[in-house]
Every structure is written in structure tokens, then in C-alpha cells.
Amino acid sequence: MEKNELMLVSNPATVEYTDDNIRHLSDMEHVRTRPGMYIGKLGDGTHPEDGIYVLLKEVLDNSIDEFKMNAGKKIEITIEDNLRVTIRDYGRGIPQGKLVEAVSVLNTGGKYDSKAFKKSVGLNGVGIKAVNALSVNFEVRSYRDGKVRMASFSKGNLIEDNTQDTETEETGTFIFFEPDNTLFTGYSFNYDYIETMLRNYTYLNTGLVIVFNGQRIVSRNGLEDLLNDNMTATSLYPIIHLKGEDIEIAFTHTGQYGEEYYSFVNGQHTTQGGTHQSAFKEHIARTIKDFFNKNMDFADIRNGLVAAIAVNVEEPLFESQTKIKLGSTNMSPGGVTVNKFVGDFVKTEVDNFLHKHADIAEVMLQKIQESEKERKAIAGVTKLARERAKKANLHNRKLRDCRVHLNDVKGKGFEEESSIFITEGDSASGSITKSRNVNTQAVFSLRGKPLNSYGLTKKVVYENEEFNLLQAALNIEDGIEGLRYNKVIVATDADVDGMHIRLLLITFFLQFFPDLIKKGHVYILQTPLFRVRNKKKTLYCYTDEERVNAIKELHPNPEITRFKGLGEISPDEFKHFIGKDMRLEQVSLRKNDLVKELLAFYMGKNTMERQGFIIDNLVVEEDLPE
């Protein structure tokens, strides 16, 4: 093709544009064509904000709204084979005459009437329709007035619709759905994520009983239960738990660094905060400062704070259909602002509480003063450390950045997920850098082993160049709200040194940025130990068992390569391990993990005790399988 022919083809003015190019999509076709507009990213269930959990939440929100209307105190949820979901509530049941429309026609629902659902989560008549459209099998049943109307669908298309008499079933709604695995490729529900979601529902709806695969979940003390169930550090004083009309807060201080927040709107967990959380952060600090009448820094007041806030907003506005960040500025159309509503409540109730509980106020003051003392102690090194970090990033010495960052796409329903790989040494860093997706994958290169930060103060974050530059790369000095990447991936060799580096990095995060782990941002990259291949096929093996099976499959005498380090894997091969089939293991943190005790044992100065543990638990495998 000649040069002028290339120009002709690429010129948009020459492309035909006729009536045939204009298409109309049905409601269900539009959802399937543009799922990101309705549920955010698709995913496969490995992340708590993946689409399959949004589908589950959309169904549950309707059942929760029934409970809020005093119609049904129990919800039963069953998940089979981590794939198929059944939800049964005992509310009023969807009006049967409009049952099919209610689950298949967009902008159809009972929540446009604010008298019936004044402070509901689902207001747009979209959620359950998206579940229907994105499920290979979907069934709805409405039990009302001694009758049950049943309708079944596949990918949003009606398959069957009939009505029968029923005398035994209680009033309510039954929903069954099986996500379409051509969209949610290789998906599987993670029960830990689901249990967390369900517990959050019960914290916000005291008295509601949720039965999940036979397990009964209920809360009697609301947000106080939430903090008690989620804190991984000991509270310095009893949780302060205050309730008002349309607002509930709970908070305490712990000995951990940073701040930790759980926020909710109309029972919906707003994982990315929003106007209500921002208002709480501002006013809790201001109120405490005014109470003590001292020149306190807000950062010192909030250091170690663990808090939860829940508000009920009439016709809430969220920044996306997934409802994970509140955008409303007013509590109701034309009403008081969210900032003023939260601020007035916090100012009055927290101030009153502190005046009545001088013992708690004294402990709080001591914690704030300790934070202030430490901050001032490191003030001299922070300015220099920030300048070093800026210079290092500017010259691209440590960080090979990507183009898309977390705050570019937060709450907007985009598919992009930014990641940063923390690697050891130049060779591994080079392999990943040459293989990565430059739009969404950044690389941070460590020089040698990080310092064991256990038992040290935050001063070490600024004095130690590696920690200082890592903190700057992640943009978490002022908390994880500024985090630049969805996933912080530790990518080290699968040997003893690599395992040690993993442990040192996780210790660093646990010590100074525990919320980074608690919010599910930290992962371990799994890379293959072996490559087994013949002339026709190549298999990568992550365990000895996979290696044995690969040898059997590719017999006779396949070539076997043992990867001793990430730097030994060529960039052409490495791209397979950090692409769409990337294997990640999420680092999780729960209350019963006994973090303080674990860190003291594995990272403390009890060398002889650890040595004895290793000797007592040493397993020698003399005859590994061939």
C-alpha cells in the first residue's frame, strides 16, 4: 500500500456514516454492552469491589430497604459452589403486576416516591436490572396475598413467567442469579468479602438477622460492634458511641499510626468516603481542639483514631452507580448541608461527652500530646526527606511510574486498576519494567534488604532512604486517602532472601500504615518456580506438584528450568505473569490475627526463642518427587 493510500484509509472523512450505523440498544443490551456504567469494573471476585459483589449488593439493598420500612427482619442468603446466589427476604414482596418490568426495564421501580423509600440506597431503578442482564440465569419470585408470581431470565431475556397459588410461603421476595462467566471470566465468590459486607449491613441495621449459608449474623450495638470486630490494636479508652436522628458515630484512639475510618450512607458502605466522612474528620478534630482549648495540630488529634460514621440522606447522590463514595452536599434536597449536619452533631454530642467523662478526656489528651511530641521530634528530618524523595522521583532513580493512578479513576466505574510492583534489585526491576503495562503498572526498586522497623518510631520512615522514597512513591505520608495505586504488589524472589524481604515490607506496613493492609491494597506476586516445555507446549509451574503433573503431561524428557530469581525470567516471559492471568495473594489483617504478638515473636529481639521454634518445627524432605 502506498503512502497516499494509507492516508486515505486513516482519514475519518472517508469512512461511510449512514443510517445503518445508528443502533438502538434495548435496556438489557445496553447493560451488557456497557457494564462498567452500571457496576464499575467486572473482575473475577479476587477484589472486594469486583462486579460480582456489586451484583450481590444490588439485590441485598432492596431487601435492606424492606427492613428499613419495618417489613421483614430476616434475610437468607445461600451461595452454591462459590458461583450461584439465592436471596430470600420476608418483606412485602415486589408488586406482582409489575414484577417483570421491575427486574428488566431500566428506570422502573418503587423508589421514585420518596414517601415510600425516603432514605433508600437504590433510587435510580437500575440495580436489579443490571443483575438480571449480567446473569446467565436469573429468577425472581414475589410472594403476596397467597400467590407467587415467578419469572426467569437468561442474560436479561425473559424465558418463563407464571403465577401460582401458595398457602405455605411467607410474604417476601426470592432472587436467584448466576453471573455470566463470559463477562466475569473465571469468577468465584470470596466468602470472607461477603461476610464483611453482611456484617456491615447488620451494624447499620440493629435487629436485622442475616443467615448466610446457615451462619447467623446479627448486631445489637451497631457501630460499636463494628469497631470492636475490626480493630487490630487495643483501644486506649472505651469506644465513644453516640446516636442521633439520621446519624451515628463511634470512635476511639489506639496506639497505631495513622487514621482509620468506616463510613456509611443509608446502610451502604462508602469505602471511598465522601462528604460525610470528610465532614466528620474535620469536625471531630476541631471539636476536640476546642474542648482542650490548646493549639493542637489536627494531624496529632487524629493520629491513632479509629472511627465509624453512618448517616441517612434523603435521595443521596453517589459518584458512581457502585455507591462507594457520597457526593451529596445536602442531607435532603434544599436542606441543611452534610457538613453542617455532621458538624453540629459532633460539636454538641462529643463536647458534652468529654465534659461528662473527664477520665476519658485525660487519656485522649495524653495520646494527642504523645503524637505531637513525636511529630516535633522528626520535624527536622521530614523537610530534608521530602526533598530527597522529590529529587529521586524526578530523576526516575527508584520509581518507574505509570500513567493512570487510583485517584484518576476512583469511583468513576472505569476498568483501569493501577498497580505498583515493589521489587528487589535492578535485574528483577528491569524484567518487570520491560514487561509491564506502562498505563497501569508502576515499578519501585529496592536497594538491598529493608530495615527491620519493628519497635521503631515513625522517625525511621524519614531517616531511612528506602522507606522515605517508598512512602513518597505511594503518596501515603498524610494517610492512604492519597494512595496512588489500587494494588501495592510485593514482587520478590521465591527464595529465603525474597521471603525475608516480604516479611520486612509487611512489617513496615503493619507498623506505620496498617490501614493499607486492612483496606485490601497489599498483595504478594506469585511467580512460577519451574518452566516445563517440549517443542509443542510450555507449562509454567508454581509448585512442585504442578511441576510433577507438567512432566507427566509433556513426556518424554521435557526441558525443565528452575527459576532461581525474577531477574532470570526474560521480559517476554514475564509479561505472562503480570498480565491478565497474574497470580496475586492478598495480605489480609483481621482482629484475631494477634498482630502485636506475631510481630513481637517474628520480628522482635527474641532470637533464641525463634531459633528453638525453627528447630522444633523443621521438616526435612529427603525424597522430593521426580
N, C-alpha and C positions, 0 to 999 in steps of 0.2 A: 504494500500500500504506500502510495506517495505521500509526501508531507501535506500537500494541499487536500488530499483525501482524508487524512487524519483530522485536519481542522474542520472539514465539513461534517464529519461524523460527530465531533465533540461540540459543535455549535448548537445550543439549545433551540435556536430559532428554526432549525431544520427538522426537529422532531415533531411528528404528527401529533396534534392535540384536537380530538374530535369528541362528539357526544359519547362515543364508546368508552372514552377514558373516564367518564363520570360514573361513579358507582354509588349505590346506596346500600349500606350495611344494616341488617336487622340489629336489634338490641344485642342479641346473643352473639352475632357475628362480630360486632364491634368490640365486645368484651374480649373475645378470643383473639381478635386481631391486635388489639392494643391492651393487653392485660396489665401492663405497667401503670396505666392511667387509673386502674381500679384497685389493685392490690400491691402496688410497688413492684419490687423485684420478684421473680419466680423462685429460684433456688431449689434446693433438694432436701431441705429440712435440717441442714447442719448448722444453721444460724437461727437464733430465736425470732428474727424478723423476716424469715423466709415466707414466701407466699402461702404455703400450706397452713401456717399458723394464723395468717390473716384470714383465710377461709374459715377456720375454726372459730376465730374471734367474731367474725361477722354473724355466724349462726348464734353463738352464745350471747352476743349483745342483745339480740331480740328476746332471748329467754330472761336475761337480767332485767330488761325493761319491764317484763311482765311482773317480776318480783318487786320492782320499784313501784308498780301500780297495785301492790298488795294482792297479786293474783298468782299464786304458786310459790311455795317456799322450798321446793326441791327441784334439782336438775340432775338428770342421769346421763352420763357420757360413757360410751364404750368405744374402744378402738381395737380393731382386729388386725393382727399381723402387721402392726405399725402402718397400715395403709388405708383402712376403711373406718369411717366415723359414723356413729349413731348418737344423736342427742334427743332426749325426751324431756320436755318440761311439762309442768302442770298448771300453766296459766290459762288464759281464756280461749286459746286456740285461734288460729287465723280465721277470720270470717270466711265461711266455705264458698259463698257465691263468688268471691274474688280470689280464690286460692291460687289458681293457675297464673292469673295476672300478677299476683303479689310476689311470685317467685321467678317470673320470666319476662316481665315488661318493666324496663327502666322507668324511674321517676313515678313508680306506683307504690303506695304504702299508706299506712295509717298514722304516720308521724309528722305529717304536714300540719295537722291540727294540734297546736301547742297545748290545748286544754287536755288532750288525752295523753300526750307524751311531752310534758313541759320541759323536762331536763333529761332528754334521752341522748344516747351516744349516736345512734343511727338515724339521721334526719333526712338523708338525701334519696331514699328509695332505691339504693344501688346495691348494698352489701350482699343480700341473699341471692340476688340475681347473678352477681359475679360468681358466687359459689356454684350455682347451677351451671352457668356457662362453662366454667373451667373444670367441671367434673365429668368423668366418663360415665358415671352412674349417679343419679340424684333422685331422691324420693322424698316427698313431703306428705304428711298426713295431718289433718286437722280433726280433732275430736271435740264435737259440740252437740249439745241437745240430743244425745242418744244416737248420733250418726257420725260416721267417719268418711271424709272425702279424701281420696288418695290420688296422687298424680306422680308419675315417674317420667324422668327425662334422661337423655344422653347428650352431652355437650350442648345443653340448652334446648334441645329439640324434644317436644312432647311425645312420649311413647304411649302412655296409658293414663286414663282419667276415669275414675268411677267413684260412686258413693254407695255406702252400705250402712245398714243398721248395726249398732253396737250397744249392748247394755252393760258390759263389764268394764270398759275402758273409761278412766277418768278424763275429764276435760283437759285439753292441752294440745301441744304441737310436737310432732315427731319429724326429725330430719335425718336422712341418711345421705352421705356423699362419699364418693371415691374420686380424689383428684386425678385429672387426666395425666398419665405418666408420659405422654408425648410432649407435654408442656413442662411438667415438674419432673424432669428426667432423673430416674433413679432415686426418687424421693423416699423418705422414711421419717415418720414422726419420732421425735425425741421426747420420751415421757418426762424427763427432768424439766424441759422447757414448758411442757404442758402443765405439769404440776405447779410450777411457779406462776404461770398465768392464772390457773384456777384459784390458787391461794390468794392472789391479788384480788380476784373477784370477791372472795369471801371477806377479806379485810375491809373492803369498801361496802359490803352489804351484810352487816352483822345479823346473824339469824338464818341466813341462806345456807342450805345444805347442798353441797355438790358431791355426787357419788361418781368417782372416776374409776372405771374397771373394778368396781367393788369396794374401793377405798373411800371412806367418808371424810370430807374436808369441810371444816366449819370454823368460824372465828367468832369469839364472844367479846373481844376487846379492841377490834378494829385495828387502827394504825399502831397501837401499842404492841399488838401481836406481831405486826409486820416487822417492826424494828427488832423485837426480841428474837424473831425467827431468822433474821438476816444479818445481824451484827456479828462480825468476826473478832471484834475487840471488846473488852469489858467496858461497860458504861461507867463513867465517873460519878454519876448520881442517878437516882431513879428517873425513868423516862417521864418527861412532862407531856401530858396528853390532854389536849383542850379541844372542845367541840362547840360549834355554834350553828346557826341556821345556814346551810349550804357551805359549810367549811369545817374541816377537821385537820388538826396538826398534831404531830408528835415529834419530839426531838430530845437529844441528849448529847453530851460530849464524851468522846473516848480518847484514849492515848494515841490513836493512829494519826498519821499525817493526812492532810487534805480534807476535803468535804465530800459528803455522800448524801444524795437526795433521791427520794422516791416520790413521784408526783402523779396525780390522777385527776381526771375530769370526768364527771358523771360515771364513775366506775371504770373508766378506760385508763390503762397505764400509759402515761405520756413519757415514754422512755427518753425522749429528747427534750423534755421540759416544755418551756413556753412561757407565756406571760404570767401565769400563776406562780410558777417556780421562781422566775426572776424577781417577782414582787416579794415572795417570801424571803429570798436570800437578802434582798435589800433591807426589808423592814425588821427581820429578826436581828440583824447586826445593829441597825440604828436604834432599836428599842433597848437592846442590852447596853449599848454605849450610853444612851440617855439615862438608863437606870443607875448605872455606876457613876455617871457624871464625870467620866475621865476621858482624856484624849486618847482613845483607843483606835487602832487600825482595824478596819473591817476584816482584813485577812487574818488577824490574830484572833478576833472574836469567833470566826467561823472555822478556824483550824481544828480538826478533830470532830467537827459537828456531823452528826448523823441525824437526818430528819426526813419526815414524810409530810406531804400536804395533799389534801383532797378537797376539791371544790365542785359544786354543782352549778353549771352555767346554762342559762336558757338559750337554746339554739346556738351551741358552740361552733366556732369556726376553727377548723384544723388546717394545718399547712399542706396536708395531703389526705387522700382517701383512707390511708392506713392509720390516721388519727394518732400519731405518736408525738405530735408537738402542737400545743394550743396556740392559735393565732389571735383568738378573741381579745379585744381590748376592753370590752364591756361585759358585765355579768349578764346583761339581757339587752335586747335592742332598745337603745335610748336610755339605758340605766346607768348606774354607777360603774366606774371603771374597775377592772380587775385589780389594778394596782392599789386603788383607794380602798376597795373592799377588803383585800387581804391585809393591807397596811393598818386599817382601823382595827381589825380584829386582833392582829398580832400586838399592836401597841397597847390596846386595852387589856387583853387577857394575859399576855406574857408579863407585862408590867405588874399587874395585880398579883400574879402567881409569885413573882420574885419578892414582892413586898411581904407576902404571907409566909414564904419559906426561906428564911434567912440562911439556914444551913446549906440549902442547895445553891443559893446565890453565892455563898462563900467559896464553895468548891468550884463553881463556874468561874469566879474571878481569879482563883489560883491558876486554873488551866489557861485562861487568857493571858495572864501575866507570864507564865512559863513560855507560851508561844511567842510573846513579844520579846522576851529575853533572848530566845534562840534566834529570832529573826534579826535582832540588832547585832547579835554576835557574828552573824555571817554577812552582815550588810557590806562589810569591807571587801569581801571576795566576790559578791554577786555581780557588781558592775564590771569588774575585770573578766569574770567568767562569761558574762553575756557578750562582751566584745570579742572574746576568743571564739565563742560559738558562732557569732555572726561572720567573723572572718573565715572560719573553717568552712562554713556552708557556702560563703561567697566564692571561695576558690575550689569548691566541689571536692575537697580533700577526703571527707568522710561520707558525705551523702550524695548519692545519685538519685535525684528526686524524680517524681512522676508528674504528670500534667494535671490529673484530676485528684482532688483531695476531698476528705469527708465533708467538710463544710460547704463544698461546691454542690453537693447533691443531697445533703441532709433533708429528709422529709419531703423530697420532691418526686419520689416514686421512680427514680432513674434506676437502671440496671447496674451502672458502674459501681464497683466496690474498690476503693483504694487500699493498697497493702504496702507494708514496708518490711523487707527482709533484713533481719539483723544477722550478719554473717561473721565468721571468724577468719581473718586473714585475707590477703589480696587475691589468692588463687580462687577461693570459693566466691568471693565478691565478684571477681572477673567473670566467672562462669554464669552466675545469675544475671549480672548486668547485661551480658551479651544475649541472654535468652529471654529476658523479661519483656512484658508489655509496657512500653515507655509511657503509655497513657495512665495506667492504673497501678503500676508496681515500682516502688522505690527500693533502694538498697542502701543500707548503712553498714559500714565495715568497721569491725572492732580491731583494735591492735592488741593482740595478746589476750590473756585472761583478765576479765573484770575483777575488781576488788571485791572481797567478801564484805558486804556492807552491813551484815548483821550486828546489831548493837550500837551502830554509829548514828550520829545525828545527821540532820539534813545538810549540815555544812559540807559533808563529803560529796554531795551531789554537785556542788560548785567547785570544790577543790580538786576533785578527780576529773581529769580532762575527758575521759571516755563517758562517764555518767553525765557530765555537763553538756557535752555535744549531743548525746542521745536524747536527753531531756529537751534540748533546743530543737532537734530534728522532729520530735513528736509534738512539740509545742504544748507541753503539759505543765510548764512551770506554775501557772496560775490555776491548774485544775484540768480535768480531762474534757471540759466543755470546748477547749480549743484544739483537741486532738485532731491531727491532720489525716489520719488513716483509719479505715474501718478495722483493719486487721494488723496487729503487730506480730510478726511471724519470726520466731527464733529458728534460724537455719544453721545448725551446727553439724559437724561430722558425727556419724553414728559410732563413736568410739568413746573410751573413757574420758579423754580430754573434752570431747564435744558434750558429753553428758554433764561434766563438771561446769562447763560454761553455761549450759542451760540452767543449772541449779543456781549459779551465781546471778544470772539475769533475773530469774524468777524471784530470788531473794530480794534483789533491788526493787522490783515492782511491788512486792508484798510489803516491804519496809516503808516505802515512800509514796507509792501510787497504788494502793490496794484496789481502789475503785476501777482501775484499768482492767484488772482481772475480774472483779465482781460483775462488771458490765459486759464481760464476754469478748474483750478485744484481743486477748493474748492467745497465741497458738504456737504449736510446735510443728515444724515442717517434717513430714516423713519422706525420706528418700530411699531408693532401693539399695539393698546391700549387694545384690548379685544381678548380673545380666547373663541370661542363658539363651543361646541362639544357634541356629543352623542356617543353611543357605536360604531357607524359605521363611523363617519366622524368628522374631526376637521377643523374649519374655523378660520382664523386669520383676525381680522378686524382693519383697520387703522382709521376709522371714526365712528361716531355714526350711520350714515346712513348704513354703511356696517354691523354694529352690528345688527341693526333692521332687515335687509334683511337676515342675517345669522340665526337669531332666527326664522324667518318665514320658512326658508328652512329646519331647523333641528327640527321643532316642533315634539312632545310636550315636554316642560320642559327640554331643553338642559342645560348643565352646562355652566355657564358664568363666566369667570375670567377676572378681570380688572388688567392689568399690571401697577403697580404704578412706576416702575423703571426698568432699563435694568438689574440690578442685580437680579431681581425676575424671570427673564426668564432663564430657565435651559439651559446649554450648548447644549443639544441635540436638543432643540427647536431653540436656537439662530442660529444654523448653517443654518436654512432655510432662515433667514432674512439677512444673509451676504453672501449667495451663489449666484447662477446664477439668482435668482429671486429678488435680493436685490433692494430695492426701494431707489433711491437717488434723491435729489433735488439739482440741480446745483445752486451755488451762482453766479449771473452774475453782471456785472458792465458796465454801459454804460454812455455816456456823459450826457444824460438828467436825470440821476438819482440824480443829485444835491448832491453828496456825502458830500461835505463840510457842506452844510446846514443841511442835515439829521443827520450827526454825532454831529453837534453843538446842535441840538434840543434834540436828544435822549440820548446823552452821555455827554453833557455839564453840567454846573452848574445851569441851569435854572430850578431848581427843582419845583418851584411853577407853572411855565408855563406848565410843563409836567403833573403835578397833575391836573391842570384845564382841560387839553386835555383829560386825562383819564376819569374824571368825566363827561365831556360833551359827550363822546363817549361810555360810559359804556352801555352794553346791558345785561340785566338780563333775563336768560331763566328759567322761573319758572316751566314749564311743559315739561321736556325733554321726547322724545318718549320712550315708554317702549319696 
